[in-house]
Amino acid sequence: LDTWTHVAVVYDAGRVVTYVNGTQVHEYLGSGDIGDIAPGTDDLRIGSRQAAEQDFQGSIDEVRVWTVARSSAQIAGNYRRAPTG
């Protein structure tokens, strides 16, 4: 409660890895590309889900979306740095 936490989720060809404060906490091995399993409900949402009433209860300070999968070293080494550029 009342503590900022950095959460990163990396998706790379079916492998989903979650990091909390730069440390890996979960890994899921799926398969294939991200796609529509429910056409019409494919919005990118941060803190909620389009097809369910599951909204994040808290504050989100900063969001970064990358077009490449970040490595564990990149996540751990940069999660405290402010973006530049």
C-alpha positions in Angstrom: 0.0 0.0 0.0 1.3 3.5 -0.9 4.4 2.1 -2.6 5.3 2.6 -6.3 6.0 -0.7 -8.1 7.5 -1.1 -11.6 5.8 -3.9 -13.6 7.0 -5.0 -17.0 5.5 -7.6 -19.2 7.6 -8.8 -22.2 6.0 -10.9 -25.0 8.3 -12.6 -27.5 7.0 -15.3 -29.9 4.8 -17.0 -27.3 7.0 -16.4 -24.2 5.4 -14.0 -21.7 7.7 -12.9 -18.9 6.6 -10.6 -16.0 9.1 -8.5 -14.0 8.4 -6.6 -10.7 11.0 -4.0 -9.8 13.5 -5.5 -12.3 13.2 -9.1 -11.1 11.5 -11.8 -13.1 8.5 -13.1 -11.1 6.5 -15.2 -13.7 7.0 -16.9 -17.1 4.4 -18.4 -19.3 5.2 -20.4 -22.4 2.4 -20.0 -25.0 2.7 -20.2 -28.7 2.5 -18.0 -31.8 1.7 -14.4 -32.4 -0.7 -12.2 -30.4 -4.0 -12.3 -32.3 -7.7 -12.0 -32.0 -9.3 -14.7 -30.0 -12.4 -12.6 -29.7 -12.8 -10.2 -32.7 -13.9 -6.8 -31.7 -12.3 -6.9 -28.3 -8.7 -6.3 -29.2 -8.1 -2.8 -27.8 -4.8 -2.1 -26.1 -5.7 -1.3 -22.5 -3.5 -0.6 -19.5 -5.1 -1.3 -16.2 -8.3 -2.9 -17.4 -9.7 -5.6 -19.7 -12.1 -4.8 -22.5 -14.2 -8.0 -22.2 -14.4 -8.0 -18.4 -15.0 -5.8 -15.4 -11.5 -6.0 -14.0 -10.2 -2.5 -13.6 -6.9 -1.7 -11.8 -7.6 0.1 -8.5 -4.7 2.5 -8.0 -2.6 5.1 -9.9 -0.5 4.5 -13.0 2.3 7.1 -13.3 4.1 6.1 -16.5 3.6 3.7 -19.4 6.1 2.6 -22.0 5.2 0.4 -25.0 8.1 -1.0 -27.0 7.9 -2.6 -30.5 10.7 -5.0 -29.6 11.0 -7.6 -26.8 13.3 -6.2 -24.0 15.8 -8.5 -22.4 15.9 -9.3 -18.7 19.2 -7.3 -18.5 17.5 -4.3 -20.1 14.5 -4.5 -17.8 16.7 -4.8 -14.6 19.1 -2.2 -15.7 16.7 0.5 -16.8 13.5 0.3 -14.7 14.5 3.2 -12.5 15.6 5.4 -15.3 13.3 8.1 -16.8 12.8 7.9 -20.6 14.8 10.2 -22.8 14.5 11.3 -26.4 
